[in-house]
Amino acid sequence: MKQEDSALDRGLTWDSRYDDLGDHVVLTFRLETGADRKDTAYLFARILSTSCAVRLCEETDEIRRRRGAKVVEVDDKCVVLAFPVANITGQIVDLLLASYVDLNTEIYAVLELEDLVLPSTLISAFERAPFGRRLLTSYGRPRRPLVIGVVKPSQGLAPSAHVELAVEAFRGGCDVVKDDENLLPADLENPLPERVSRLAPRIRTLREKLQRPLMYVVNIHSDVDAERYCRYLDEAGSALPPLFGALVSPMLGLPYLRLLRRATSVPLFCHSTGIGLFVSGAFRISRRAYIKLLRLTGIDALIHAPPFANGWQCSPELAAQLRTWCAEPMHDLPEILLTFGGGLGPTNYKHIRRILGTSEFGYLVGGSIFAHPRGPAAGAKSLNEAIDEAESRNYQ
């Protein structure tokens, strides 16, 4: 892009003679606006880095060269800005601040952060999931998805009943069983410490009997105690691979998810509840960029709505893209395990399997297992039989 002559914008244009991609974070925005697109791009560059809508008298060209956001490209769809790594400092919140244009939406109809590219030196400052897609090899079985059962109804069950349902699901063939997102960790009728303490010896016994790893994922959604719950799960399920994982939500905030990763080594499953805070509205983040941010927090698995029913925010095209984005190279960050959940059962598996072209994903089922007329063990067995049949007939 040609250097601008305007004093207002001088020093905010990318110049490959002086600017190095290895020293910048590159953000690509999809922009819909009735205003002049180039003027809008420079406005964003000014307010998101060194200054505001005007140029300050103390804001020298040298400051802009070192710390100003640079306009890399403007076309009829997108605006590309580059931010010096000094503006980010290895913080998730810095990435969010750089991408969030807090302006009256009359300036733009839609502003979507489509993608972000970080230099490897900056990526190394963020977190790494201890498992990611390796959950398949750590807990699953060859050439099959990771089968996850969701205990329902989570709210209202006593700990003893909750644990028995989980154990039955394991016996029927679930690799992982988890709390429903509605079961709060401090639920007075079924508090987290009690169900975990009851589950730990049962899971150990089942592991020995079935001769394979099993894991229970505990909902730790809490404003103030999630870190303490994570450390508790580490202690309660000390084993390799761990007996327990943790269910988190983007409603807690991405910087907080990063803190939870630092507080625990157990697998973190990010639920779809709360994703709308990021991917909808006049200002939003694409699912591709959202997945990249999740990976920087150290999340192991993303739970997403499935691509088969009206009302769910997914489509066959998006499902295939999600699989690609979860495995997209990001320096040495592990791939994240894509998991579909919501209304799934034995009859849905073939459809999703065909869309993805692989069995390497998580398959999360609630009602079809726990509403089975002969109980959760029969429900999980029926699901596994349907998966085995689909794999043997169509995909091997």
C-alpha positions in Angstrom: 0.0 0.0 0.0 1.3 3.4 -0.9 2.4 5.7 1.9 -0.2 8.3 2.8 0.7 12.0 2.6 -1.8 13.1 5.3 -0.2 14.1 8.5 -3.2 12.6 10.3 -2.3 9.1 8.9 1.4 9.5 8.3 3.4 6.5 9.8 0.3 4.2 9.9 0.8 2.6 6.5 2.6 -0.8 6.2 5.9 -0.4 4.4 7.7 -3.7 3.7 11.1 -1.8 3.6 10.9 -1.2 7.3 8.1 -3.3 8.7 8.6 -7.0 9.5 5.7 -9.6 9.8 7.8 -11.3 12.5 7.3 -8.2 14.7 3.6 -7.8 14.2 0.2 -9.4 14.8 -1.9 -9.3 11.7 -5.7 -8.9 12.1 -8.1 -9.3 9.2 -11.5 -7.6 9.5 -14.5 -8.0 7.3 -16.0 -4.5 7.1 -19.4 -3.3 6.0 -19.7 0.4 6.1 -21.2 3.3 4.2 -18.2 5.5 5.1 -15.0 5.8 3.1 -13.3 2.4 3.6 -9.7 3.7 3.6 -10.6 6.6 6.0 -12.3 4.0 8.3 -9.3 1.7 8.2 -6.9 4.5 9.3 -9.4 5.6 12.0 -9.3 2.0 13.4 -5.5 2.0 13.3 -5.3 5.3 15.2 -7.8 4.5 17.9 -6.6 0.9 18.5 -2.9 1.7 19.0 -1.2 5.0 19.8 -3.8 7.6 19.8 -7.5 8.5 19.2 -9.5 9.9 16.4 -7.1 12.9 16.1 -3.4 13.0 16.2 -1.9 14.3 19.5 0.9 16.8 19.6 3.2 14.4 21.6 2.6 11.6 19.0 5.7 11.7 17.0 6.4 9.8 13.8 8.9 7.7 15.8 6.3 6.6 18.3 4.0 5.7 15.4 6.8 3.7 13.7 7.4 1.7 16.9 3.9 1.3 18.3 1.3 2.4 15.7 -1.0 -0.1 14.1 -0.3 -0.2 10.3 -2.9 -0.4 7.6 -1.7 -3.3 5.4 -4.6 -3.6 2.9 -8.0 -2.2 2.2 -10.4 -3.8 -0.4 -14.1 -3.9 -1.0 -14.6 -6.6 1.7 -11.7 -6.5 4.2 -9.4 -4.3 6.2 -6.0 -5.7 7.3 -4.2 -4.1 10.2 -0.8 -5.1 11.7 0.0 -4.4 15.4 3.5 -4.4 16.9 4.0 -7.3 19.2 5.0 -4.7 21.9 1.3 -3.8 21.9 0.3 -7.4 22.8 2.9 -8.6 25.3 1.6 -12.1 25.4 -1.8 -11.3 26.8 -5.2 -12.6 25.5 -6.8 -9.4 26.7 -4.3 -7.3 24.5 -5.4 -9.3 21.5 -9.1 -8.6 22.3 -8.4 -4.9 22.9 -6.6 -4.6 19.6 -9.5 -6.2 17.8 -12.4 -4.6 19.5 -13.4 -1.3 17.9 -15.5 0.4 20.6 -17.2 3.0 18.3 -20.7 3.9 17.5 -21.9 1.2 15.1 -23.2 3.9 12.8 -19.6 3.9 11.5 -20.0 0.3 10.4 -22.8 -2.1 9.8 -20.7 -5.2 10.4 -17.2 -5.5 11.7 -16.0 -9.1 12.0 -12.5 -10.2 13.1 -12.1 -12.9 10.4 -8.6 -14.0 11.2 -5.5 -13.3 13.3 -1.9 -14.3 12.6 0.7 -14.2 15.3 4.5 -14.6 14.9 5.9 -17.8 16.4 7.8 -15.8 19.0 4.5 -14.4 20.4 2.6 -17.7 20.2 5.3 -19.2 22.4 4.2 -16.9 25.2 0.7 -18.4 25.3 -0.6 -21.7 26.7 -0.5 -25.2 25.3 -3.2 -27.8 25.8 -1.8 -30.9 27.4 -4.0 -33.1 25.3 -6.0 -31.4 22.5 -6.7 -33.9 19.7 -4.6 -36.5 21.6 -7.7 -37.0 23.7 -8.6 -39.5 21.0 -5.6 -41.7 21.6 -5.6 -41.1 25.4 -9.2 -42.1 26.0 -10.8 -43.2 22.7 -10.5 -46.4 20.7 -8.9 -46.7 17.2 -10.8 -45.5 14.2 -13.7 -44.3 16.3 -14.9 -40.9 17.7 -14.5 -40.1 21.4 -17.9 -41.1 22.8 -19.1 -38.7 25.5 -22.2 -39.1 27.5 -23.9 -36.2 29.3 -25.7 -37.1 32.6 -29.3 -35.8 32.4 -31.2 -34.5 34.3 -28.2 -33.0 36.0 -30.2 -30.6 38.1 -32.2 -32.4 40.9 -30.3 -35.6 41.1 -28.7 -36.7 44.4 -24.9 -37.4 44.2 -25.5 -41.1 44.6 -28.0 -41.3 41.7 -25.8 -39.0 39.5 -22.8 -41.2 40.0 -24.7 -44.4 39.3 -25.9 -43.1 36.0 -22.4 -42.1 35.0 -21.0 -45.5 35.9 -23.7 -47.2 33.8 -22.8 -45.0 30.8 -19.2 -46.1 31.2 -20.2 -49.7 31.4 -22.2 -49.3 28.2 -19.1 -48.0 26.3 -18.8 -44.3 26.8 -15.1 -43.2 26.8 -16.0 -40.0 28.7 -19.0 -38.9 30.8 -19.6 -35.3 31.8 -21.8 -33.0 33.9 -24.5 -31.2 32.0 -23.7 -27.5 31.8 -26.7 -26.7 34.0 -25.3 -28.5 37.0 -23.5 -25.9 38.9 -20.5 -26.8 41.0 -21.9 -25.4 44.2 -25.4 -27.0 43.7 -26.6 -27.6 47.3 -28.2 -30.9 46.4 -25.2 -32.3 44.4 -22.0 -30.3 45.2 -18.9 -30.9 43.2 -16.7 -32.3 45.9 -19.2 -35.0 46.8 -19.9 -36.3 43.3 -16.1 -36.2 42.6 -15.2 -38.0 45.7 -17.8 -40.7 44.9 -16.7 -41.0 41.3 -13.0 -41.3 41.8 -12.9 -44.8 43.3 -15.6 -46.0 40.9 -13.7 -44.8 37.8 -10.4 -46.4 39.1 -12.2 -49.7 39.5 -13.8 -49.5 36.1 -10.5 -48.7 34.5 -9.0 -51.8 35.9 -12.0 -54.0 35.0 -12.4 -52.7 31.5 -8.7 -52.3 30.9 -9.0 -48.8 29.3 -8.8 -45.2 30.4 -12.1 -43.4 31.3 -12.6 -39.8 32.3 -15.4 -37.8 33.9 -15.6 -34.1 33.0 -16.9 -31.9 35.8 -18.6 -28.5 35.3 -16.5 -25.9 37.1 -18.4 -22.8 36.0 -17.8 -20.3 38.8 -16.9 -16.6 39.1 -14.7 -17.1 42.1 -13.9 -20.8 42.7 -13.1 -22.3 39.3 -9.3 -22.2 39.9 -9.8 -23.9 43.2 -12.0 -26.6 41.6 -9.3 -27.2 39.0 -6.7 -27.8 41.6 -9.1 -30.1 43.4 -9.7 -32.1 40.3 -5.9 -32.5 39.9 -5.6 -33.9 43.4 -8.7 -36.0 43.3 -7.9 -37.7 40.0 -4.2 -38.0 40.0 -3.5 -40.6 37.3 -2.2 -40.7 33.8 -4.3 -40.0 31.8 -6.3 -38.0 34.4 -9.5 -39.4 35.9 -11.2 -36.0 35.6 -11.5 -33.2 33.1 -13.1 -29.7 33.5 -16.0 -28.2 31.6 -15.7 -24.5 31.1 -17.6 -21.8 29.1 -16.5 -18.7 27.2 -19.0 -16.8 29.4 -16.2 -16.9 32.0 -14.0 -14.9 29.6 -11.1 -16.0 27.5 -8.4 -14.5 29.8 -10.0 -16.4 32.7 -9.9 -19.6 30.7 -6.2 -19.0 30.3 -5.8 -18.7 34.1 -7.7 -22.0 34.5 -5.3 -23.7 32.1 -2.4 -22.5 34.3 -4.2 -23.7 37.4 -4.6 -27.3 36.2 -3.2 -30.1 34.0 -6.6 -31.8 33.5 -8.2 -31.6 30.0 -10.4 -28.5 29.5 -13.6 -28.9 27.4 -15.1 -25.5 26.3 -18.9 -25.7 26.0 -20.8 -24.0 23.3 -22.9 -22.0 25.8 -21.7 -18.4 25.5 -20.2 -18.6 22.0 -22.8 -16.1 20.8 -21.1 -13.4 22.9 -18.3 -13.6 20.4 -19.7 -14.7 17.0 -22.8 -12.6 16.7 -23.7 -8.9 16.7 -22.5 -5.9 14.7 -19.1 -6.5 16.0 -18.1 -10.1 16.1 -15.4 -12.7 15.9 -15.4 -15.4 13.2 -15.4 -19.0 14.4 -12.0 -19.4 12.9 -10.6 -16.5 14.9 -12.5 -17.7 18.0 -10.9 -21.2 17.7 -7.5 -19.6 17.4 -8.1 -17.6 20.6 -9.3 -20.7 22.4 -6.1 -22.6 21.4 -4.0 -19.7 22.8 -5.8 -20.2 26.2 -4.8 -23.9 26.2 -8.3 -25.4 25.7 -8.2 -29.1 24.7 -11.7 -29.6 23.2 -14.3 -27.4 21.7 -18.0 -28.4 22.0 -20.0 -27.1 19.1 -23.6 -27.4 17.9 -24.1 -30.1 15.2 -24.8 -29.6 11.5 -28.0 -31.4 11.1 -31.0 -29.6 12.6 -32.9 -26.3 12.2 -32.2 -23.9 15.0 -28.6 -24.9 15.6 -25.9 -22.4 14.5 -24.1 -24.8 12.2 -24.2 -26.2 8.7 -22.5 -29.0 6.8 -20.1 -26.5 5.3 -19.3 -24.9 8.6 -18.8 -28.3 10.3 -16.1 -29.2 7.7 -14.5 -25.8 8.2 -14.5 -26.2 12.0 -12.6 -29.4 11.6 -10.0 -27.7 9.4 -9.6 -24.7 11.8 -9.2 -26.9 14.8 -6.2 -28.5 13.1 -4.9 -25.4 11.5 -1.1 -25.0 12.0 -0.2 -22.5 14.7 3.5 -22.8 15.3 3.7 -25.7 17.9 0.3 -25.3 19.4 -1.6 -28.7 19.7 -4.7 -29.2 17.6 -8.0 -28.8 19.5 -10.5 -31.7 19.5 -13.7 -30.7 17.7 -16.7 -32.2 19.6 -20.3 -32.0 18.4 -23.2 -32.1 20.9 -26.9 -31.3 21.0 -29.6 -33.6 19.9 -27.2 -36.4 18.8 -27.9 -40.1 18.9 -27.3 -43.4 17.0 -29.0 -42.1 13.8 -27.0 -38.9 13.5 -23.5 -40.4 13.4 -23.3 -41.3 9.7 -24.3 -37.8 8.6 -21.6 -36.1 10.6 -19.0 -38.7 9.7 -19.7 -38.2 6.0 -19.4 -34.4 6.3 -16.0 -34.6 8.2 -14.6 -37.5 6.3 -13.0 -38.8 9.5 -13.9 -40.4 12.8 -11.4 -38.2 14.7 -13.9 -36.0 16.6 -15.9 -36.0 19.8 -19.5 -37.3 19.7 -21.4 -36.0 22.7 -24.8 -37.6 23.5 -27.2 -37.0 26.3 -30.9 -37.9 25.9 -30.3 -40.9 23.6 -28.2 -42.5 26.3 -29.9 -41.4 29.5 -33.5 -41.6 28.2 -33.0 -45.2 26.9 -35.9 -47.4 28.2 -33.4 -50.0 29.5 -31.1 -47.4 31.1 -27.8 -45.6 30.3 -25.7 -48.8 29.8 -28.1 -50.0 27.1 -28.2 -46.5 25.6 -24.5 -46.2 25.3 -24.2 -49.8 23.9 -26.8 -49.0 21.3 -24.9 -45.8 20.3 -21.6 -47.7 20.0 -23.2 -50.5 17.9 -24.5 -47.8 15.5 -21.0 -46.3 15.3 -19.4 -49.7 14.7 -21.8 -50.6 12.0 -21.3 -47.2 10.2 -17.6 -47.6 10.3 -17.5 -51.2 9.1 -19.9 -50.6 6.2 -19.0 -47.2 4.9 -15.6 -46.0 5.9 -13.0 -48.8 6.4 
